[in-house]
Amino acid sequence: MSSKGLFGAGRGHLDEAGMGYGAHFKRAARVGTRMLAAGGACLVHGIFPGIFTATATNTIVKLNEELKKGHKPGKQEPALLEFEI
């Protein structure tokens, strides 16, 4: 993909999300950081099953709720898989 195509796709995504670059970066960084922390807790939980028993699941559910609030009406929302780690 050319850099022009990459930037064009990025601009289209920002327009679709109704966000500027800074707001989008802040939100993506916040979501990504929370996902990394939950992933780390999940790995620790795999070794020590008695700790972080609901951290990953709670994080996923909360992030799903927050991300659904940010979708524009009428836009297809991704489904949340029903499971517990």
C-alpha positions in Angstrom: 0.0 0.0 0.0 1.4 3.4 -0.9 1.8 6.0 1.9 -0.9 8.1 0.2 -3.3 5.1 0.4 -2.4 4.5 4.0 -3.0 8.1 5.0 -6.2 8.2 2.9 -7.5 5.1 4.8 -6.5 6.7 8.1 -8.3 9.9 7.3 -11.4 8.0 6.3 -11.3 6.1 9.6 -11.0 9.3 11.6 -13.8 10.9 9.7 -16.0 7.8 10.2 -15.2 7.8 13.9 -15.9 11.6 14.1 -12.5 12.2 15.8 -9.4 14.2 15.1 -6.0 12.5 15.2 -5.1 13.6 18.8 -8.5 12.4 20.2 -8.2 9.1 18.3 -4.6 8.5 19.4 -5.6 9.2 23.1 -8.5 6.8 22.9 -6.5 4.1 21.1 -3.6 4.4 23.6 -6.0 4.2 26.5 -7.7 1.1 25.2 -4.5 -0.5 24.2 -2.9 0.1 27.6 -5.9 -1.4 29.4 -5.8 -4.4 27.1 -2.1 -4.9 27.7 -2.6 -4.7 31.5 -5.5 -7.2 31.3 -3.4 -9.5 29.2 -0.6 -9.4 31.7 -3.0 -10.1 34.5 -4.4 -13.0 32.4 -0.9 -14.5 32.0 -0.2 -14.2 35.7 -3.6 -15.7 36.4 -2.6 -18.7 34.2 0.4 -19.4 36.5 -1.3 -18.4 39.8 -5.1 -19.3 39.3 -6.1 -17.7 42.6 -5.2 -14.2 41.6 -6.6 -11.8 39.0 -9.6 -14.2 38.7 -11.9 -11.7 36.9 -9.5 -9.0 35.7 -9.4 -9.9 32.0 -13.1 -10.6 31.8 -14.1 -7.4 33.6 -11.7 -5.3 31.4 -13.1 -6.8 28.2 -16.7 -6.2 29.3 -16.0 -2.6 30.4 -14.1 -1.8 27.2 -16.9 -3.3 25.1 -19.4 -1.1 26.8 -17.2 2.0 26.3 -16.5 1.2 22.7 -20.2 0.6 21.9 -21.0 4.0 23.3 -18.6 5.6 20.7 -20.2 4.0 17.7 -22.5 6.1 15.5 -26.2 5.1 15.4 -27.0 2.6 12.6 -23.4 1.5 12.4 -22.7 -2.3 12.6 -21.3 -3.1 16.1 -18.9 -6.0 16.5 -20.3 -8.8 18.6 -18.9 -9.5 22.0 -18.1 -13.2 22.5 -19.7 -14.7 25.6 -17.0 -16.3 27.6 -15.1 -16.0 30.8 -11.3 -16.4 31.3 
